[in-house]
Amino acid sequence: MIDLAYCTMVIGAGAAPAQNNFAFFGMLGMMVLIFYFLIMRPQQKKAKEHAQMLASLKKGDKIITNGGFYGKITGLDENTVTVELADRVRVRIARSGIAGLAEIAK
């Protein structure tokens, strides 16, 4: 009688790991999907919008730099932008140094 109970425990234990592997890989796949849709996709969308904004810059646009300076674009180059921070104070910065468009309160 004990041999029969032992035999059923061994057979039952042998079938469980296949189900556990399937559940493990299913949960792993779900975690990857959640990570993609909550973290990676919004970050890629934001980077794409920022690249479009940098490509559409023109003279006269009011911007804010990554350093926190507000200014107005007075000149554009392929890789650099000339920004007027105050009267007769102009600096050249890389396009990637622009955080976004901004309104300057005067």
Backbone as JSON Lines, residues from 0, in Angstrom:
{"i":0,"aa":"M","n":[0.82,-1.19,0.0],"ca":[0.0,0.0,0.0],"c":[0.87,1.26,0.0]}
{"i":1,"aa":"I","n":[1.92,1.25,0.77],"ca":[2.8,2.4,0.81],"c":[3.52,2.58,-0.53]}
{"i":2,"aa":"D","n":[3.84,1.5,-1.19],"ca":[4.5,1.6,-2.49],"c":[3.6,2.29,-3.5]}
{"i":3,"aa":"L","n":[2.3,2.02,-3.46],"ca":[1.36,2.64,-4.39],"c":[1.27,4.15,-4.14]}
{"i":4,"aa":"A","n":[1.22,4.58,-2.9],"ca":[1.17,6.01,-2.57],"c":[2.46,6.69,-3.0]}
{"i":5,"aa":"Y","n":[3.6,6.05,-2.78],"ca":[4.88,6.62,-3.19],"c":[4.93,6.76,-4.71]}
{"i":6,"aa":"C","n":[4.41,5.79,-5.42],"ca":[4.41,5.81,-6.87],"c":[3.57,6.98,-7.4]}
{"i":7,"aa":"T","n":[2.43,7.23,-6.85],"ca":[1.6,8.33,-7.31],"c":[2.22,9.68,-7.0]}
{"i":8,"aa":"M","n":[2.94,9.78,-5.89],"ca":[3.62,11.04,-5.56],"c":[4.72,11.33,-6.57]}
{"i":9,"aa":"V","n":[5.46,10.3,-6.97],"ca":[6.55,10.48,-7.93],"c":[6.0,10.87,-9.3]}
{"i":10,"aa":"I","n":[4.93,10.24,-9.73],"ca":[4.34,10.57,-11.02],"c":[3.77,11.99,-10.99]}
{"i":11,"aa":"G","n":[3.09,12.34,-9.94],"ca":[2.54,13.68,-9.81],"c":[3.63,14.74,-9.75]}
{"i":12,"aa":"A","n":[4.73,14.45,-9.1],"ca":[5.82,15.41,-8.99],"c":[6.52,15.59,-10.32]}
{"i":13,"aa":"G","n":[6.53,14.56,-11.14],"ca":[7.18,14.66,-12.45],"c":[6.4,15.53,-13.42]}
{"i":14,"aa":"A","n":[5.11,15.65,-13.28],"ca":[4.3,16.42,-14.21],"c":[4.28,17.9,-13.85]}
{"i":15,"aa":"A","n":[4.5,18.26,-12.62],"ca":[4.39,19.65,-12.18],"c":[5.45,20.58,-12.76]}
{"i":16,"aa":"P","n":[6.72,20.19,-12.89],"ca":[7.71,21.14,-13.39],"c":[7.42,21.67,-14.79]}
{"i":17,"aa":"A","n":[6.8,20.89,-15.65],"ca":[6.48,21.38,-16.99],"c":[5.46,22.52,-16.9]}
{"i":18,"aa":"Q","n":[4.5,22.4,-16.02],"ca":[3.53,23.46,-15.84],"c":[4.18,24.68,-15.2]}
{"i":19,"aa":"N","n":[5.09,24.47,-14.28],"ca":[5.77,25.59,-13.63],"c":[6.64,26.34,-14.63]}
{"i":20,"aa":"N","n":[7.3,25.64,-15.54],"ca":[8.13,26.31,-16.55],"c":[7.27,27.18,-17.45]}
{"i":21,"aa":"F","n":[6.12,26.66,-17.85],"ca":[5.22,27.43,-18.7],"c":[4.74,28.68,-17.96]}
{"i":22,"aa":"A","n":[4.39,28.53,-16.72],"ca":[3.92,29.68,-15.93],"c":[5.04,30.69,-15.73]}
{"i":23,"aa":"F","n":[6.25,30.2,-15.5],"ca":[7.39,31.09,-15.31],"c":[7.64,31.93,-16.56]}
{"i":24,"aa":"F","n":[7.69,31.27,-17.73],"ca":[7.96,32.01,-18.96],"c":[6.78,32.92,-19.34]}
{"i":25,"aa":"G","n":[5.58,32.51,-18.99],"ca":[4.42,33.37,-19.23],"c":[4.5,34.64,-18.39]}
{"i":26,"aa":"M","n":[4.84,34.49,-17.12],"ca":[4.97,35.66,-16.24],"c":[6.14,36.55,-16.68]}
{"i":27,"aa":"L","n":[7.23,35.92,-17.1],"ca":[8.38,36.68,-17.58],"c":[8.0,37.5,-18.81]}
{"i":28,"aa":"G","n":[7.25,36.89,-19.72],"ca":[6.78,37.61,-20.91],"c":[5.87,38.77,-20.56]}
{"i":29,"aa":"M","n":[4.99,38.56,-19.6],"ca":[4.1,39.63,-19.16],"c":[4.89,40.79,-18.54]}
{"i":30,"aa":"M","n":[5.91,40.47,-17.78],"ca":[6.73,41.52,-17.16],"c":[7.45,42.33,-18.23]}
{"i":31,"aa":"V","n":[7.95,41.67,-19.27],"ca":[8.62,42.38,-20.36],"c":[7.65,43.31,-21.07]}
{"i":32,"aa":"L","n":[6.43,42.83,-21.33],"ca":[5.42,43.68,-21.98],"c":[5.06,44.88,-21.13]}
{"i":33,"aa":"I","n":[4.88,44.67,-19.84],"ca":[4.55,45.78,-18.94],"c":[5.7,46.78,-18.91]}
{"i":34,"aa":"F","n":[6.93,46.3,-18.83],"ca":[8.11,47.17,-18.84],"c":[8.15,47.99,-20.12]}
{"i":35,"aa":"Y","n":[7.86,47.35,-21.25],"ca":[7.91,48.06,-22.53],"c":[6.85,49.16,-22.59]}
{"i":36,"aa":"F","n":[5.6,48.83,-22.25],"ca":[4.52,49.8,-22.41],"c":[4.53,50.89,-21.35]}
{"i":37,"aa":"L","n":[5.08,50.64,-20.18],"ca":[5.09,51.66,-19.13],"c":[6.36,52.5,-19.1]}
{"i":38,"aa":"I","n":[7.47,51.98,-19.61],"ca":[8.73,52.72,-19.5],"c":[9.33,53.03,-20.86]}
{"i":39,"aa":"M","n":[9.57,52.02,-21.68],"ca":[10.32,52.24,-22.91],"c":[9.53,53.0,-23.97]}
{"i":40,"aa":"R","n":[8.29,52.65,-24.19],"ca":[7.49,53.29,-25.24],"c":[7.27,54.78,-24.99]}
{"i":41,"aa":"P","n":[6.87,55.19,-23.77],"ca":[6.71,56.64,-23.55],"c":[8.03,57.41,-23.7]}
{"i":42,"aa":"Q","n":[9.14,56.79,-23.3],"ca":[10.43,57.46,-23.43],"c":[10.8,57.63,-24.9]}
{"i":43,"aa":"Q","n":[10.54,56.62,-25.73],"ca":[10.82,56.74,-27.16],"c":[9.94,57.79,-27.81]}
{"i":44,"aa":"K","n":[8.68,57.87,-27.38],"ca":[7.76,58.86,-27.94],"c":[8.22,60.27,-27.59]}
{"i":45,"aa":"K","n":[8.65,60.47,-26.34],"ca":[9.13,61.78,-25.91],"c":[10.4,62.18,-26.66]}
{"i":46,"aa":"A","n":[11.31,61.24,-26.88],"ca":[12.54,61.52,-27.62],"c":[12.22,61.89,-29.07]}
{"i":47,"aa":"K","n":[11.25,61.23,-29.67],"ca":[10.85,61.54,-31.04],"c":[10.26,62.94,-31.13]}
{"i":48,"aa":"E","n":[9.41,63.31,-30.19],"ca":[8.82,64.65,-30.17],"c":[9.89,65.72,-29.99]}
{"i":49,"aa":"H","n":[10.89,65.46,-29.14],"ca":[11.98,66.41,-28.9],"c":[12.81,66.58,-30.17]}
{"i":50,"aa":"A","n":[13.09,65.48,-30.88],"ca":[13.85,65.57,-32.13],"c":[13.08,66.37,-33.18]}
{"i":51,"aa":"Q","n":[11.77,66.2,-33.25],"ca":[10.96,66.98,-34.2],"c":[10.98,68.46,-33.84]}
{"i":52,"aa":"M","n":[10.92,68.76,-32.53],"ca":[10.97,70.15,-32.09],"c":[12.31,70.79,-32.47]}
{"i":53,"aa":"L","n":[13.41,70.06,-32.28],"ca":[14.73,70.59,-32.62],"c":[14.85,70.82,-34.13]}
{"i":54,"aa":"A","n":[14.26,69.95,-34.92],"ca":[14.33,70.1,-36.37],"c":[13.49,71.28,-36.86]}
{"i":55,"aa":"S","n":[12.44,71.66,-36.13],"ca":[11.55,72.73,-36.58],"c":[11.89,74.09,-36.0]}
{"i":56,"aa":"L","n":[13.03,74.25,-35.35],"ca":[13.41,75.55,-34.78],"c":[13.64,76.58,-35.89]}
{"i":57,"aa":"K","n":[13.31,77.83,-35.6],"ca":[13.54,78.91,-36.57],"c":[13.91,80.18,-35.82]}
{"i":58,"aa":"K","n":[14.4,81.16,-36.56],"ca":[14.77,82.45,-35.95],"c":[13.56,83.07,-35.27]}
{"i":59,"aa":"G","n":[13.81,83.65,-34.09],"ca":[12.74,84.32,-33.37],"c":[12.04,83.44,-32.34]}
{"i":60,"aa":"D","n":[12.26,82.13,-32.39],"ca":[11.65,81.25,-31.39],"c":[12.24,81.52,-30.02]}
{"i":61,"aa":"K","n":[11.41,81.49,-29.02],"ca":[11.86,81.67,-27.64],"c":[12.04,80.28,-27.03]}
{"i":62,"aa":"I","n":[13.2,80.04,-26.44],"ca":[13.55,78.71,-25.97],"c":[14.05,78.73,-24.54]}
{"i":63,"aa":"I","n":[14.16,77.54,-23.98],"ca":[14.84,77.35,-22.7],"c":[15.9,76.27,-22.93]}
{"i":64,"aa":"T","n":[17.1,76.52,-22.4],"ca":[18.18,75.55,-22.57],"c":[18.15,74.53,-21.44]}
{"i":65,"aa":"N","n":[18.94,73.48,-21.6],"ca":[19.05,72.47,-20.55],"c":[19.65,73.05,-19.28]}
{"i":66,"aa":"G","n":[20.4,74.12,-19.4],"ca":[21.0,74.78,-18.24],"c":[20.05,75.73,-17.54]}
{"i":67,"aa":"G","n":[18.87,75.97,-18.12],"ca":[17.88,76.82,-17.49],"c":[17.87,78.25,-17.99]}
{"i":68,"aa":"F","n":[18.63,78.56,-19.03],"ca":[18.64,79.92,-19.59],"c":[17.5,80.08,-20.58]}
{"i":69,"aa":"Y","n":[16.82,81.22,-20.49],"ca":[15.79,81.58,-21.45],"c":[16.4,82.52,-22.47]}
{"i":70,"aa":"G","n":[16.02,82.35,-23.73],"ca":[16.55,83.24,-24.75],"c":[15.76,83.15,-26.03]}
{"i":71,"aa":"K","n":[16.22,83.95,-27.01],"ca":[15.56,84.0,-28.31],"c":[16.58,83.61,-29.37]}
{"i":72,"aa":"I","n":[16.19,82.78,-30.3],"ca":[17.09,82.32,-31.35],"c":[17.34,83.46,-32.33]}
{"i":73,"aa":"T","n":[18.63,83.75,-32.57],"ca":[18.99,84.78,-33.54],"c":[19.71,84.21,-34.74]}
{"i":74,"aa":"G","n":[20.17,82.99,-34.65],"ca":[20.85,82.36,-35.77],"c":[20.83,80.84,-35.64]}
{"i":75,"aa":"L","n":[20.78,80.18,-36.78],"ca":[20.74,78.72,-36.8],"c":[21.82,78.17,-37.7]}
{"i":76,"aa":"D","n":[22.37,77.06,-37.3],"ca":[23.34,76.31,-38.08],"c":[22.86,74.86,-38.06]}
{"i":77,"aa":"E","n":[23.55,73.99,-38.75],"ca":[23.15,72.59,-38.76],"c":[23.22,71.95,-37.37]}
{"i":78,"aa":"N","n":[24.27,72.27,-36.63],"ca":[24.46,71.66,-35.3],"c":[24.4,72.64,-34.15]}
{"i":79,"aa":"T","n":[24.48,73.94,-34.42],"ca":[24.51,74.93,-33.35],"c":[23.39,75.96,-33.54]}
{"i":80,"aa":"V","n":[23.1,76.65,-32.45],"ca":[22.09,77.7,-32.45],"c":[22.68,78.89,-31.71]}
{"i":81,"aa":"T","n":[22.49,80.09,-32.26],"ca":[22.9,81.31,-31.57],"c":[21.69,81.85,-30.84]}
{"i":82,"aa":"V","n":[21.86,82.03,-29.53],"ca":[20.75,82.45,-28.68],"c":[21.09,83.78,-28.03]}
{"i":83,"aa":"E","n":[20.15,84.7,-28.07],"ca":[20.32,85.99,-27.4],"c":[19.68,85.89,-26.02]}
{"i":84,"aa":"L","n":[20.53,85.97,-24.98],"ca":[20.05,85.85,-23.61],"c":[19.57,87.19,-23.07]}
{"i":85,"aa":"A","n":[20.24,88.27,-23.46],"ca":[19.88,89.63,-23.06],"c":[20.32,90.54,-24.21]}
{"i":86,"aa":"D","n":[20.12,91.85,-24.05],"ca":[20.55,92.77,-25.11],"c":[22.05,92.63,-25.32]}
{"i":87,"aa":"R","n":[22.44,92.37,-26.56],"ca":[23.83,92.23,-26.99],"c":[24.59,91.12,-26.27]}
{"i":88,"aa":"V","n":[23.9,90.15,-25.7],"ca":[24.53,88.99,-25.08],"c":[24.06,87.76,-25.85]}
{"i":89,"aa":"R","n":[24.98,87.27,-26.7],"ca":[24.64,86.12,-27.54],"c":[25.6,84.99,-27.25]}
{"i":90,"aa":"V","n":[25.05,83.78,-27.22],"ca":[25.87,82.58,-27.01],"c":[25.5,81.55,-28.08]}
{"i":91,"aa":"R","n":[26.48,80.72,-28.39],"ca":[26.23,79.61,-29.32],"c":[26.14,78.34,-28.5]}
{"i":92,"aa":"I","n":[25.09,77.57,-28.74],"ca":[24.93,76.3,-28.04],"c":[24.6,75.22,-29.07]}
{"i":93,"aa":"A","n":[24.82,73.99,-28.68],"ca":[24.45,72.87,-29.53],"c":[22.93,72.73,-29.54]}
{"i":94,"aa":"R","n":[22.4,72.25,-30.64],"ca":[20.95,72.05,-30.73],"c":[20.47,71.1,-29.64]}
{"i":95,"aa":"S","n":[21.28,70.13,-29.31],"ca":[20.87,69.16,-28.28],"c":[20.79,69.79,-26.9]}
{"i":96,"aa":"G","n":[21.34,70.99,-26.73],"ca":[21.3,71.69,-25.45],"c":[20.01,72.46,-25.23]}
{"i":97,"aa":"I","n":[19.07,72.36,-26.17],"ca":[17.8,73.06,-26.03],"c":[16.78,72.11,-25.42]}
{"i":98,"aa":"A","n":[16.18,72.54,-24.32],"ca":[15.2,71.7,-23.63],"c":[13.82,71.81,-24.28]}
{"i":99,"aa":"G","n":[13.47,72.99,-24.74],"ca":[12.16,73.14,-25.34],"c":[11.83,74.58,-25.64]}
{"i":100,"aa":"L","n":[10.66,74.79,-26.2],"ca":[10.18,76.14,-26.47],"c":[9.59,76.73,-25.19]}
{"i":101,"aa":"A","n":[9.74,78.03,-25.02],"ca":[9.26,78.67,-23.79],"c":[8.79,80.07,-24.11]}
{"i":102,"aa":"E","n":[7.92,80.57,-23.25],"ca":[7.47,81.96,-23.31],"c":[8.27,82.75,-22.28]}
{"i":103,"aa":"I","n":[8.81,83.88,-22.71],"ca":[9.58,84.73,-21.81],"c":[8.68,85.85,-21.31]}
{"i":104,"aa":"A","n":[8.55,85.95,-20.01],"ca":[7.75,87.02,-19.42],"c":[8.58,88.29,-19.36]}
{"i":105,"aa":"K","n":[8.05,89.41,-19.88],"ca":[8.79,90.67,-19.84],"c":[7.99,91.7,-19.13]}
